[in-house]
Structures are given as C-alpha cells and as structure tokens.
Amino acid sequence: MGFCSNGREESEMYHAQIHMYKHVYNFVSSMALKSAMELGVADAIHSHGEAMTISELASALKLHPSKVSVLHRFMRLLTHNGFFAKTTVASRKEGGGGGEETVYDLTPPSKLLIRSKSTCLASIVQGALHSSSIDMWHSSKKWFTEDEKELSLYESAKGESFWDFLNKTTESETLNMFQEAMAADSRMLKIALEECKHVFEGLDSLVDVGGGTGTLARLINELFPHMKCTVFDQPQVVANMTGTENLNFVGGDIFKSIPSADAVLLKWVLHDWNDELSVKILKNCKEAISGKGKEGKVIIIDIAIDETGDDRELTELKMDYDLVMLTMLNGKERDRKEWEKVIYDAGFSSYDITPICGFKSLIQVYP
Ligand SMILES: C[S@@+](CC[C@H](N)C(=O)[O-])C[C@H]1O[C@@H](n2cnc3c(N)ncnc32)[C@H](O)[C@@H]1O
C-alpha cells in the first residue's frame, strides 16, 4: 500500500494511527484517575460545597505551589473524560474587577470517589490499579509459551497464586484492600436489591458463599430481618467477624461443602473460577439447598456478556473484566451459552438471567 498515494488510504492509515495510539495510552487516563483518587480531589470539592478553581483545589489538597499547573493539566484530561465539569463564572475573588474564573465541579462518576459516601469506589480504583494487579502483564509473552493450562498469568509471573498472595499473613494489608474493594462493590447493590426484593421472598435462610466480610448479607438482612443469613468464606477472612442474631459467619472451603440453606447466593464468585471448578462449586450449592426441594435456588450475581444486546462500551468493560479474571485467577466472564453449560453440567434444571445495576446480571438457578 502506498504511503500517501491516494487520499482514502492515507486517511485510513492516520485514523488507524489515532486508534492505535489511543489504545496504547489508555493507561494514562486510568492512572490520572488513580492520582485524583489518591489526592482526594473529589473529597476536596465535596467538602468545599461548591465548584473550585485550580488554585483553591491545589491549596485544599496542600499541593506544592509548583504543582498548580500540573494539577490543571490533570484536571483538563479528567474533565474531558467526564470525571469533572468545568464552567466559567464571574470571579469570586475580592476585587475580582468583573473578571472571570474557571471552576471545577463533581460529576456523577467523580461522586463515586467521595470517601464519606456509602457508594465510594475509591478502593476499586486502588485495587484494580495496584502494582500487584498490573506488574504481571509484563510477563504475558512468557505465559503464552508455557504449557500449563491452569496457570494464571499472575501465578506464572509471581510464582504464587493470587489467593496465596492475598492470604499471606505479611500481606494482610492487601487482603484488607481486596476485601474493602469487594465490600464497596457490594454496597453499590443496595438499590438493586430493593428493586428485586421478590427474588428473596419466601426464603427463610440464605448462605452467601464467598461472602467476604458480609456487606451484601448485611444489606439483605436489613431488607429481610427475619431471614437467617450465613456468610461463608475462607476461615482467615471470617475469623474476626462478629455476627448478629440472624447473621452468622462460617469459615470453610467452597470445594468441600457449603452450609445448608433455602438459597445460596454467589456474588462475584463463579467468575473467579474456570468451568470445571465452577461446576464443582455449583454442585456443592445444589447439595446445600437440597433440603428445600424444588423451592430452593441458587442466586448468582455476576457478569453476563451479551455482545448483541449491550452497547459497545458495556461489552468492552465486560470483556476487560474477562481478561482481569483470566490473568489474575484463571477465571472467566461468561455469555448466556457459557452460563447455561456450567448450570446444566452441575445438574440444575432451569435458570433465568436478568441484567441488574449497570454491568452485572442476576442469574436465578433452580434444581
Ligand atoms: C471476588 S470475592 C467476592 C466477595 C463477595 N461475594 C463480594 O462480591 O463482595 C471472592 C470471595 O471468595 C472467597 N473464596 C475464595 N476461595 C474460597 C474457598 N476455597 N472457600 C471459601 N471462600 C473462598 C474469597 O475469600 C473472597 O471473599
């Protein structure tokens, strides 16, 4: 193909270059977001109570005076990316002399970084962009040439599985960071749970398998105070947790056995595992709900990839997550067909999938 021989080819090539560079530098937007989260930009604007100029923001964040122009450039990108809104207002400075100034305000995405709010997702930004989640990508070429199907990129690069890394006593800070990120994600489900109360009606007991530190179980308990909820997770995760009359914590292993209940909840658990291990978990869930006969059910909250039904941006997010699960844990995000396979392979007779809260789906599975 000639380089500049014909207008169409030339324009196609330069579009391709833009496409390529855009994807090469996607990480800059992610990292700028992480910097804003670490600096507490959203908290500063929230505490101030109104939109702020760059100098006000720099002073509230206690930045070095030499970094005011740096902050301006970060805010320019973050504003372009929808995290802040920029407006021009009459100068509020004393003796402003009728001049104007540019002020930055919060937008719905940056409101999700306000730490005092229950919907804060700062810990997700922290965990997803932590060096332990990113460093391994430098070893992907080596991983592709290894003959170890079950080895995640994480394990190939670091010599230990992500779960082992999390559970090392010396890394308890990382375990806390991970559990806090999971809790933050669960808190986001509050409204969705209220909207799908019917899913839990008629159940006297529920076990939240891989339920972490119990954030979701607590939300369910608030909606259904009479339901007996059990949070089942690895012993080291639930060791110091205290329950209430209708909320208790049990340590154990999902691959061995799961406490009995009318229903089992699995939020963000099956995407951690490949199909074979997911079938094993689902079979143990089936056993756990067997006392309730045909009335028992397994409630899965996870991603369902739907390339034809979802828009491009949503599908990209779901596919990004698929690679996160693959590389960190050898897990996977599934489309309808893939869900159906693991569900039927585990011996269940039917299921239904409903999208809830943005990018996750609620999958009810019946014996
Ligand atoms: C991705 S987290 C999801 C946590 C929680 N369901 C949520 O969405 O916030 C997966 C959970 O599975 C737990 N887990 C991993 N392996 C387990 C095992 N063998 N037995 C019990 N729990 C396990 C982890 O400790 C972790 O809390």
The ligand as a MOL file (V3000), in Angstrom:
LIG
                    3D

  0  0  0     0  0            999 V3000
M  V30 BEGIN CTAB
M  V30 COUNTS 27 29 0 0 0
M  V30 BEGIN ATOM
M  V30 1 C -14.2760 -11.9370 44.3490 0
M  V30 2 S -14.5510 -12.1930 46.0490 0 CHG=1
M  V30 3 C -16.2690 -11.8600 46.2050 0
M  V30 4 C -16.6560 -11.4750 47.5900 0
M  V30 5 C -18.1360 -11.1100 47.7790 0
M  V30 6 N -19.0270 -12.1490 47.3290 0
M  V30 7 C -18.4490 -9.8130 47.0850 0
M  V30 8 O -18.9030 -9.7970 45.9660 0
M  V30 9 O -18.1790 -8.7590 47.6850 0 CHG=-1
M  V30 10 C -14.4760 -13.9610 46.1900 0
M  V30 11 C -14.5700 -14.4780 47.6050 0
M  V30 12 O -14.4320 -15.9040 47.5690 0
M  V30 13 C -13.6770 -16.2910 48.6980 0
M  V30 14 N -13.0600 -17.6070 48.4680 0
M  V30 15 C -12.0490 -17.9000 47.6210 0
M  V30 16 N -11.7510 -19.2190 47.6890 0
M  V30 17 C -12.5840 -19.7630 48.6000 0
M  V30 18 C -12.7500 -21.0810 49.1120 0
M  V30 19 N -12.0000 -22.0910 48.6660 0
M  V30 20 N -13.7010 -21.2930 50.0550 0
M  V30 21 C -14.4620 -20.2390 50.5070 0
M  V30 22 N -14.3650 -18.9800 50.0310 0
M  V30 23 C -13.4300 -18.7380 49.0910 0
M  V30 24 C -12.6630 -15.1730 48.8550 0
M  V30 25 O -12.0920 -15.1350 50.1490 0
M  V30 26 C -13.4850 -13.9470 48.5200 0
M  V30 27 O -14.0490 -13.3680 49.6600 0
M  V30 END ATOM
M  V30 BEGIN BOND
M  V30 1 1 1 2
M  V30 2 1 2 3
M  V30 3 1 2 10
M  V30 4 1 3 4
M  V30 5 1 4 5
M  V30 6 1 5 6
M  V30 7 1 5 7
M  V30 8 2 7 8
M  V30 9 1 7 9
M  V30 10 1 10 11
M  V30 11 1 11 12
M  V30 12 1 11 26
M  V30 13 1 12 13
M  V30 14 1 13 14
M  V30 15 1 13 24
M  V30 16 1 14 15
M  V30 17 1 14 23
M  V30 18 2 15 16
M  V30 19 1 16 17
M  V30 20 1 17 18
M  V30 21 2 17 23
M  V30 22 1 18 19
M  V30 23 2 18 20
M  V30 24 1 20 21
M  V30 25 2 21 22
M  V30 26 1 22 23
M  V30 27 1 24 25
M  V30 28 1 24 26
M  V30 29 1 26 27
M  V30 END BOND
M  V30 END CTAB
M  END
